[in-house]
């Protein structure tokens, strides 16, 4: 049986959830074979946890608090 999170903790998890999945993209322009090219890369260092997968870590923490 899973109990509801206390309201204070629930609000913290709710506010964290909005930060996940909005990693900025960097546009990188370069020349290859004498043609201009563009690639886009995720700017992972701006994630909450750096390179750790935020969505996975968020769900693990949330689930562990729900099971207390």
C-alpha positions, 0 to 999 in steps of 0.5 A: 500500500502506497501512502501519499507524500506529506504536503511539504515533500510533495510540493518539492517534488512537484517543483523539481518535476518542472525542471526535468526535460528542458535541457537547452540545445546548443547550435554548432556551426561548422564547415565540412567538405567546404559546405556549412553545416549545423548540428545541435547538442544538448547542454547537459552541464545545465541539468540539475544533476550534471550528467546523471539522468534526471528523469530516472533519478527523480522517479527513484527518489520520489518512489522511495519517499512514497514508500516511507 
